[in-house]
């Protein structure tokens, strides 16, 4: 171990956003212990981190208290980034019970943070807590939460769990509500990565419904640069922050953009709308985000080109 700023426990370290965040923390000089059960995460995502002397990886499930206790026996942590979760629209719809079990992860995080002098827990929540939004843009403090599906409900309950424990036991917390982050390493069951892979392979680019549903897209580096900067910013403690772009695009416009940027001959095919899980719109209010991260976003076209380059290099 080399001299470092502080120590971080990172759950979900081998995931898409998790692995990028770990890389950023290591580049800033933090000592990081990454934990992942590799259900959806990949060791390949950690190939940079594994070459860093300030990184340790432990495979396991944080739902198991004994496993979690042993980690805290071996290390003392200043911060916890809790990103472990069952993710992906199809996966979370098909395995709703598994998603519900994620609440035990937050229970363990909070109890061990309280018992072991952790300064702050930083949690990856989701725009899904807003459900089908009642107004635009979605605001962290005023927009009613309309979570009904298991994934959204667990994220919403976990927010309350973390806030309640943190207030009672005196540790800090920061809740990130992520809006459609994309980039290299993203698994193929998200809209951006799915469109890119389909376009590169010449397969039909498939859209559920009429494609008029809107989303905003944030390149992963904008996400990780902001979230890691929060450790040095006390103003971001004990608050909820939307993390994402506020520029909406329809899904059919996104499909056309991906097709053009990848020089694809793919057709664009429309499938029946999903019965559940495909909300009509997402657009965050990002006043808090840009207050603490007043930097230009990676433009959508540039971010897509970077992501296309990555998937080409992966053989897609």
C-alpha positions in Angstrom: 0.0 0.0 0.0 1.3 3.4 -0.9 0.5 6.7 0.8 -3.0 7.7 0.1 -5.7 10.2 1.0 -8.2 7.9 2.7 -9.7 4.4 2.4 -12.8 3.4 0.5 -15.0 0.3 0.5 -16.6 0.0 -2.8 -19.5 -2.5 -3.4 -20.4 -3.4 -6.9 -16.8 -2.6 -7.9 -16.7 -4.8 -11.0 -19.8 -3.2 -12.6 -19.9 -0.7 -15.4 -20.2 2.6 -13.4 -18.5 1.0 -10.3 -15.3 0.0 -12.2 -15.0 3.5 -13.7 -15.5 5.1 -10.4 -12.9 2.8 -8.8 -10.4 3.8 -11.5 -11.0 7.5 -10.7 -10.7 7.0 -7.0 -7.4 5.2 -7.5 -6.1 8.0 -9.8 -6.9 10.5 -7.0 -4.8 8.5 -4.5 -7.5 6.7 -2.5 -7.0 3.2 -1.1 -9.9 1.1 -2.4 -11.2 -2.3 -1.4 -13.6 -3.5 -4.1 -16.3 -6.1 -3.4 -18.5 -7.8 -6.0 -20.3 -11.1 -6.3 -19.8 -11.0 -10.1 -23.4 -11.6 -10.8 -23.4 -8.9 -13.4 -19.9 -7.4 -12.8 -16.9 -8.6 -14.7 -13.3 -9.0 -13.6 -12.2 -7.6 -17.0 -13.6 -4.2 -15.9 -11.1 -4.1 -13.1 -8.0 -4.9 -15.2 -6.6 -1.4 -14.6 -7.4 -1.4 -10.9 -5.8 -4.8 -10.3 -2.5 -3.3 -11.4 -2.7 -0.6 -8.8 -1.0 -1.2 -5.4 -3.8 0.8 -3.7 -6.5 -1.7 -4.8 -7.7 -4.9 -3.3 -10.5 -7.1 -4.7 -12.7 -9.4 -2.6 -15.3 -11.6 -4.2 -18.4 -12.2 -2.1 -22.0 -11.2 -1.3 -22.5 -8.3 1.1 -25.9 -9.7 2.1 -24.0 -12.2 4.2 -23.2 -10.5 7.5 -20.2 -12.8 8.3 -18.5 -12.0 5.0 -19.1 -8.3 5.6 -17.9 -8.4 9.2 -14.6 -10.0 8.0 -13.9 -7.2 5.7 -14.3 -4.6 8.5 -12.1 -6.8 10.6 -9.3 -6.6 8.1 -9.7 -2.9 7.0 -10.8 0.4 8.4 -12.7 2.6 6.0 -13.3 6.3 5.9 -16.0 6.1 3.1 -18.3 3.5 1.6 -19.5 3.7 -2.0 -22.5 1.4 -2.2 -23.2 0.6 -5.8 -24.0 -3.2 -5.6 -27.4 -4.0 -7.0 -29.3 -6.2 -9.4 -29.6 -4.0 -12.6 -31.0 -4.0 -16.1 -34.6 -3.6 -17.2 -35.2 -7.2 -18.3 -33.3 -8.7 -15.4 -35.1 -6.6 -12.7 -38.5 -7.4 -14.2 -37.8 -11.1 -14.5 -36.1 -11.5 -11.1 -38.2 -9.2 -8.9 -37.6 -11.2 -5.7 -33.8 -11.0 -6.2 -34.1 -7.3 -6.5 -36.1 -7.1 -3.2 -33.2 -8.9 -1.5 -31.0 -5.9 -2.3 -32.6 -4.1 0.7 -30.5 -6.4 3.0 -27.4 -4.9 1.4 -28.4 -1.4 2.6 -29.2 -2.8 6.0 -25.7 -4.2 6.4 -24.0 -1.1 4.9 -25.8 1.1 7.5 -25.1 -1.1 10.5 -21.4 -1.6 9.7 -21.0 2.1 8.9 -22.5 3.0 12.3 -20.4 0.5 14.2 -17.1 1.2 12.5 -16.7 5.0 12.4 -17.3 5.4 8.6 -17.5 9.1 7.8 -19.9 9.0 4.8 -21.8 6.5 2.7 -22.3 7.4 -0.9 -25.2 5.5 -2.6 -26.1 4.9 -6.2 -29.8 5.3 -6.4 -31.7 5.8 -9.6 -34.0 8.0 -11.6 -36.4 5.1 -11.4 -37.5 6.3 -8.0 -39.5 9.0 -9.8 -41.5 6.3 -11.6 -43.7 7.7 -14.3 -43.0 11.4 -13.5 -45.7 13.8 -12.7 -43.8 16.8 -14.0 -40.6 17.8 -15.8 -37.8 18.2 -14.9 -37.6 15.8 -12.0 -36.4 17.7 -8.9 -34.7 16.0 -5.9 -36.7 17.9 -3.3 -40.1 18.6 -4.8 -41.0 15.9 -7.3 -43.2 13.2 -5.8 -41.7 9.7 -5.9 -43.8 7.3 -7.9 -41.9 4.0 -7.6 -43.9 0.9 -8.2 -41.7 -1.7 -9.7 -39.4 -3.8 -7.5 -36.1 -2.1 -8.6 -37.5 1.4 -8.1 -39.2 0.6 -4.8 -36.0 -0.9 -3.4 -34.0 2.1 -4.5 -36.5 4.4 -2.9 -36.7 2.4 0.4 -32.9 2.2 0.5 -32.7 6.0 0.3 -35.0 6.3 3.4 -33.1 3.5 5.2 -29.7 5.3 4.6 -31.1 8.7 5.6 -32.6 7.4 8.8 -29.6 5.5 9.9 -27.2 8.3 9.1 -29.2 10.8 11.1 -29.5 8.5 14.1 -25.9 7.3 14.2 -24.2 10.4 13.1 -22.4 9.5 9.8 -22.8 11.4 6.6 -24.6 10.3 3.4 -24.8 11.3 -0.2 -27.5 9.9 -2.5 -26.9 9.9 -6.3 -29.9 9.5 -8.5 -28.3 8.3 -11.8 -30.0 9.1 -15.1 -29.0 6.9 -18.0 -25.2 6.7 -17.8 -23.5 5.2 -20.8 -20.0 4.5 -22.1 -17.3 1.8 -22.3 -17.8 -1.4 -20.3 -21.6 -1.1 -20.2 -23.4 -4.4 -20.4 -25.4 -5.1 -23.5 -28.9 -5.0 -21.8 -29.1 -1.2 -21.6 -30.6 0.9 -24.4 -27.4 2.7 -25.5 -25.1 -0.3 -25.5 -27.8 -2.5 -27.1 -28.3 0.0 -30.0 -24.6 0.3 -30.6 -24.0 -3.5 -30.6 -26.9 -4.1 -32.9 -25.7 -1.3 -35.2 -22.1 -2.6 -35.4 -23.3 -6.1 -36.1 -25.8 -5.0 -38.8 -28.7 -6.4 -36.8 -32.0 -4.6 -36.6 -32.0 -1.8 -34.0 -35.0 -2.7 -31.9 -37.2 -0.2 -30.2 -40.0 -1.1 -27.8 -43.2 0.9 -28.5 -43.3 3.9 -30.8 -39.9 5.3 -29.7 -41.4 8.6 -28.6 -40.4 8.0 -25.0 -37.6 10.4 -23.9 -34.4 9.9 -22.0 -31.3 11.9 -21.2 -27.8 10.4 -21.5 -24.7 11.1 -19.4 -21.3 9.9 -20.4 -19.7 7.8 -17.7 -16.7 10.2 -17.2 -19.0 13.0 -16.3 -20.6 10.8 -13.7 -17.4 9.5 -12.1 -15.7 12.9 -12.1 -18.5 14.4 -10.2 -19.2 11.6 -7.7 -15.6 11.2 -6.7 -15.2 14.9 -6.3 -18.0 14.8 -3.6 -15.5 13.3 -1.1 -13.7 16.6 -0.9 -16.9 18.7 -0.9 -18.7 18.8 2.4 -21.6 20.7 0.8 -22.6 17.5 -1.0 -22.9 15.6 2.3 -26.4 14.8 3.6 -28.2 15.5 0.3 -29.7 13.9 -2.7 -28.3 14.8 -6.2 -29.6 14.0 -9.6 -26.6 13.0 -11.7 -27.1 13.2 -15.5 -27.7 15.3 -18.5 -30.8 17.4 -18.7 -31.0 17.3 -22.6 -33.8 14.9 -23.6 -33.8 12.8 -26.8 -36.4 10.4 -28.0 -35.5 6.8 -28.3 -36.1 6.7 -32.0 -33.9 9.8 -32.5 -31.2 8.0 -30.4 -31.5 4.9 -32.7 -31.1 7.1 -35.8 -28.1 8.8 -34.2 -26.3 5.6 -33.3 -27.0 4.2 -36.8 -25.4 7.3 -38.4 -22.4 7.5 -36.1 -21.6 3.8 -36.6 -22.1 3.9 -40.4 -24.5 1.1 -39.9 -26.8 -0.5 -42.5 -29.1 -1.8 -39.8 -32.9 -1.3 -40.1 -34.8 0.2 -37.2 -37.5 -2.2 -36.1 -40.4 -1.4 -33.7 -41.5 -4.0 -31.2 -44.6 -4.1 -29.0 -44.3 -1.7 -26.0 -43.2 -3.3 -22.7 -46.1 -3.8 -20.4 -43.9 -2.6 -17.5 -40.7 -0.7 -16.9 -40.6 1.7 -19.8 -41.6 5.1 -18.5 -42.6 7.8 -21.0 -40.0 10.3 -20.0 -36.9 11.2 -17.9 -35.4 14.6 -17.5 -33.6 15.7 -14.3 -33.3 19.1 -12.7 -29.5 19.4 -12.4 -29.1 22.6 -10.5 -27.3 20.9 -7.7 -25.1 18.9 -10.1 -23.9 21.8 -12.1 -23.4 23.9 -8.9 -20.8 21.5 -7.7 -19.6 20.3 -11.1 -19.6 23.5 -13.4 -17.8 21.8 -16.2 -18.9 21.1 -19.8 -20.5 17.7 -20.4 -19.1 15.4 -22.9 -21.4 16.0 -25.9 -23.7 13.1 -26.8 -22.3 12.5 -30.2 -18.7 12.5 -28.9 -19.6 10.1 -26.1 -21.4 7.8 -28.5 -18.3 7.8 -30.8 -16.1 6.9 -27.8 -18.4 4.1 -26.9 -18.6 2.8 -30.4 -14.8 2.7 -30.6 -14.7 0.6 -27.4 -17.3 -1.9 -28.6 -15.4 -2.2 -31.9 -12.2 -2.9 -30.0 -14.1 -5.6 -28.1 -15.0 -7.3 -31.4 -18.6 -6.3 -31.6 
